Amino acid sequence: MTPNDRPIVVFTDGSYYPDDFATSVFPALGAIAELRRTDAVTPHHMIHDLAEADVVVTRRARFTAGVIQGLPRLRGLVKWGAGVDTIDIPAATEAGVIVTRSPGNSFAVAESAILLILAVAKHLLIMAQAAKEGTPLAFDVRGHELYQKTLGIVGFGRIGRHLAHIAQGFDMSVLGYDPYAPPDCFAAVEARQTDLPTLLRESDYVSINCALTPETHHLISIDELALMKPTAYLVNTARGPIVDEAALYQALVEGRIAGAGLDVFEDEPLKPTNPLLALPNVVATPHALPRAWESTGRTTRMIQDAALAILEGRLPDTTLNPNVKPKGAIR
């Protein structure tokens, strides 16, 4: 193979990656592929910039059926992270495009959920601001313990199971809801499998850890929030649209739940005008809390393995559409 006929791998959301990202973490690809980056986000510009791509590594760019159909050379889409709500998987399958993901940040997301739970339960931001200003705290500004409380986990995949494992260290009782998870995965981490209404009614802390799908869009809305205890806290480190933000805002303002910790929002990038940011019982971070050196390294290794497999005509272990008929190997 000559340099001119090497396969092409393109990274969308190009500004997200460090300047040396491709060459530093994709040495194997660098030997056989031309690596490019693009910040194109509109369908027209994506089709133009990705026309020569054999494999695309993507983070936030949206691959609709129209975009996929406009890229006849494309053989594989490799998603940075676990969420694939930005990719039309049936359209990719029909076009012979392999879709994979890289769930290398499962531990970091689970730790982030615990961090947000502790932050809202302990009034961390209020305490920190008081320390900066040197002002005394009111006597009734007190936090809550996690010890022997109940944690409800919505979504019991890798992240949910690891979160349940961490919760055991706080001597918490764990409830899990996931209609697609096998029963033995709950027992493995000493969690009790239950339905969503029961989980919401009984939990002191509710953590959202499921994927965003048409089924889970606004899974937590007015009726669901009404089931929660007024002393309960909601944490979301999954995807913003799983929670109805307007309903959550009203529940928080009216004291129907105690507080919320949010790393994801319905409208991202997070805007400073989001009304949730003005509430004292909300801890918010800009969909970045799970970023960690370890998870980034793990994720990039998964991406590299997946891209190499696609270029060689193999299905990666992380393939989401195993029934796809690939377009063939690139030699």
N, C-alpha and C positions, 0 to 999 in steps of 0.2 A: 504494500500500500504506500502510495506516495503522499507527501504532505498535502497535495491539492485534493486528494479524494478521501481525506480523513473525515469521519463522521463529525457532526456539529452538535454540541450541547449548549443550550442557551439558558441562562438564569434570568427569570423575570424578577420584577421588583429589584432591579439591579443596584439601586442605591442602598439597599438594606445590607448587602454583603460588603465586607472590607475589600480594599483594593486588591489584596493578594489572596482572596478567598479561594478562587478556582485553583490557582497553582499551589497553594499551601495545603489544602485539604483534599485535593483531587489529583494526587500525583499519578495514580494509575490511569486516570482519564487523560491527563495531560500528555501521556505518551502516545495515545491513539486518537485523540479527538481535538478539534478546535473548540475552544471555550469562549463564549461570548456572553455579554450581559445586555439587558434592555430594561427600560422603565416604561415601555408601552403599556397602556391600560385600556384604551378604547379598542373595540373589536377590529376596527379597520387597521389601526397601527399594530395591533398584535399580529394580525395575519401578515402584514408587511414585514415586520421584524423577525417573525418566526418561520418565514416561508422555507428557509433552508435547514431548519432544526430537525434533527433525528430524535433527540430527547430534550425535553424541557423540564427544568427544575423550577418549581413555582412556589411562592409563599401566599400571596394574596390575590394575584391576578385571576380573573374569572374566565373559565373555559366553558363557554356555552356550546350548544350544538353547532351554532353557526360558525364559531371560531374553529372548532375542531374540524368541521367539514371543509373549512377554508385552508387547512394545512395537510394536504395529501401526503407529504413526505413524513409527517410526524409518526413516530413509532412508540413513544412512551412519554407519559407525564409522571413526574416524580414530585410528590407534595412534600414540602418542608413541614414537618410536624404531623399530627394525627388527624386533624380535621380536614375533610375533603368536601365540604359543602360548597366550595367554589368551582367544583368540577362536575360536569354532566357525565356521570359514569356510564349510563346506558348509551349515550351518543358516542362516547369513546369506544365502548365495546363494539358497537355497530361499525365503527370506522377502523377497527383492528388496532386500536391504540391501547397499550398496557397502562393501567393506572396503579400507582403504588403510593404508599405513604411512609413516613419515617417517625414512628412514635418514640423518639429517643428522649423526650422530656417528661416522661410519665412520672418519674420520681420528683422532678422539680415542680411539676404542677401540683402533685399531692402535698408537697411541703409548702407550696404557696397557699393552698387552701387552709392548711393548719395555721399559717402565719396570719391570714386574714381573720380566721376565727379568733385567734388570740388577740389581734389588734382591736376588733370590735368588742370582744368580751371584756377587755381590760381598759377600754377607753384610751387607747394608746395615743391618738392624736391630741386629745384634750390634755392628757398628762404631759405630753412632750411640749405643747404650746405653753402650758403653765410654767414648766421649767425654764423655757426660753425667756418668758416675760417676767419671771420671778414673782408671779402672783399666787396667792394661796388658793387651794382647791376648796370648793364647797364640801361640807361634810358628807353630803349625799352623793358625791361623785365617787362611786365605787364600782369595781368590776365584778365579774362573775368567774367562778372556777370552771374548769373543764372536768375536773375530777368527778367521776360517777354520774356525769350528765349523759344524755343520749344524742348521738350524732346520726343524722339521716343522710345517706348518700344516694343521690339520684344518678344512676348510671354506674354499673359495676364492672367496667372493663379494667384495663391495666391500672389506670389512675385511681379509680374507685377502690380497687382491692388494696392498693398500696396505702391509700389514705386510711382505710379500715385498719390496716396493720399498724400504722402510726398511732391511731386512736387508742389501740390497746395499751400503749404506754401511759396514757392518761387515765386508765381504768374506766374508759367510756363504754357504754353500751352502744352497739352499732346496728342500725337498721339499713337495709339495702333495697332499692327498687330498681329493677331492670328486667323487663319482660323477655329479653333475649339472652340473658345470662343463664348458664346451667346452674341448677340448685347447689351442686357441690362446691362452686366457687365461693358461695356465701359461707358455708360451713368451714371452709379452709381458713378463713380469717375470723371465725367466731362471730359472724354477723347473722342477723335474723332477716330472712327474705320476707318482704311484705308488699302490700299494694301502696300506691302513692298517697291516697288520703290518710291511711293509717300512719305512714311515715311522717307526713306533715303534722298530724295531730299530736304525735308522741315525741317528736324531736325537739331538743333545745337548740340545736344547730343543724341547719340543712345546707348541704354542699351539693352544688350542681356540677356533675361530671359526665354528662352524657353528650353524645354527638348532636349537632344541629341537623335535623331532617324536617321534612314537611310535617311529620308526626309530632316532633318536639318543639316546633315553633310556638312560642307563648305557652309552653307546657305549664309554666307557673304564671298565673294571671289572677284576676280578682277572686274567683271562687277558691283557688288553691291557697292564696295568701290568707283568706278568711279562716282556713282550717288551722293555721299555725297559732301557737301560743303567743300572747302579747309580750312574753319575755324571750321569745325565740329570735335567732339571728339567721339571716340568709347569706350564703356566700356563693359567688359564681365565678369560676375560673375556666369555664368551658367556652360557650359562645353567648354573646349578648342577647340575641333574639329568642333564646330559650325562655327568658324572663320578660314579661310585659312591663317595660320600664314605667309607663304611666300608672299602671296599677300598683307597682312597687312604691313609687313616689307617694301615692295617696296613703298606702298602708303605713309608710314610715312617718309621714306628717301627722296622721291621725293616731299614731301610737298603737296600731294593730299588730305590729311586730316591733321588736326592740331596736333592730339595726341591720345593716347590710355591709358586706365586704365584697367589692366588685373589681375584678381585673378585666372584665369584658363588658361591652356596651352594644346597644342596638345600632348606634351610629358611630363608626370608627373611621379615621382616628378620633379619639375622644376630644370633644370641643369644650372649652371652658364655660360655655353657656349652658351646658347640661344641668338641669335643675337639681339633679341628685348631688352634685358637687357642693351645693350650698347647705346641705343638711349636716348637722353636727353628729348624727348617728350613722354616717356613711364613711367608710374608708375606701378610697378609690385609687387604682393604679392603671396606667395606660396600656393594658394588654401586653405587659412586659415583665410582670413579676416572676415568671418561671425562668427567665433568662439566666443561664449559669454556664460556666466554662465546661463543666462536665457534660451537661446535656447537649450543648452545642457540638462537642466532639463526638458524642454518641450519635447524634442526628446526622452529622455530615458523613460519618462512616456508613450509616444505613443508606444515605443518598448515593454515595459512591458505589456501594455494592449493587444497589438497584439499577443504577444507570449502566454499569458494566454488564449486568445480566441482560438488560434490554438490548444493548449494542451487540451482544453475542447471540441474540435470539432465544434467550432463556426467560422463563417467568421468575421474577424475584420472589423471595419468601414473603414479602410484604404486599404482593399483588392483591388488589381489591376486586378485580374482575377476572378470575381464573378461567372463565369460559370464553375469554377473548381468543380470537384467531389472529395471532401476531402477524405482522407484515413480513417477518423473516429476519435473519441475522444480517448484520452489517460487518463485512469482512474487510 
